[in-house]
Amino acid sequence: MFTVRAVYAEMLAAGTVYSESTVFKTMQRMKAPPVRPPFLRLERAGGDGFRVALGV
């Protein structure tokens, strides 16, 4: 399980120029069924986090 804040912190450490809201919106979009690579889908894990959906 991971949170938007944790993902964003890793991206900041790597030198991202994206805002935290952009990361959040992208992760929200990844909850929909994937239609192009990398074919990953996220699902809510508890109330605060996400995880890669199983059976994708």
C-alpha positions as CSV (number, residue, x, y, z in Angstrom):
1,M,0.0,0.0,0.0
2,F,1.2,3.5,-0.8
3,T,-0.2,7.0,-0.5
4,V,-0.1,9.9,-2.9
5,R,2.1,11.8,-0.5
6,A,4.7,8.9,-0.4
7,V,4.7,8.6,-4.2
8,Y,5.1,12.4,-4.5
9,A,8.0,12.4,-2.0
10,E,9.8,9.7,-4.1
11,M,9.2,11.8,-7.2
12,L,10.5,14.9,-5.5
13,A,13.7,13.0,-4.5
14,A,14.1,12.0,-8.1
15,G,13.7,15.6,-9.3
16,T,10.1,15.7,-10.6
17,V,8.7,19.0,-11.8
18,Y,5.1,17.7,-11.4
19,S,2.9,19.2,-8.6
20,E,1.3,16.9,-5.9
21,S,-2.1,17.6,-7.4
22,T,-1.0,16.3,-10.8
23,V,0.3,13.1,-9.2
24,F,-3.0,12.7,-7.3
25,K,-5.0,13.2,-10.5
26,T,-2.9,10.7,-12.4
27,M,-3.3,8.1,-9.6
28,Q,-7.1,8.7,-9.6
29,R,-7.2,8.1,-13.4
30,M,-5.3,4.9,-12.9
31,K,-8.3,3.4,-11.1
32,A,-10.0,3.0,-14.4
33,P,-9.4,-0.1,-16.5
34,P,-6.2,0.3,-18.5
35,V,-6.4,0.7,-22.2
36,R,-2.7,1.1,-23.0
37,P,0.7,0.2,-21.5
38,P,1.8,-0.3,-18.8
39,F,-1.7,-1.9,-18.2
40,L,-1.5,-1.2,-14.4
41,R,-4.7,-0.4,-12.5
42,L,-4.8,1.0,-8.9
43,E,-7.4,0.4,-6.3
44,R,-8.1,2.1,-3.0
45,A,-6.5,0.4,0.0
46,G,-8.2,1.5,3.2
47,G,-9.1,5.1,3.3
48,D,-5.7,6.7,2.7
49,G,-3.8,4.6,0.2
50,F,-3.6,2.8,-3.1
51,R,-2.3,-0.5,-4.2
52,V,-1.8,-2.2,-7.6
53,A,-5.1,-4.0,-8.4
54,L,-4.8,-7.8,-8.6
55,G,-6.0,-9.7,-11.6
56,V,-5.1,-7.0,-14.1
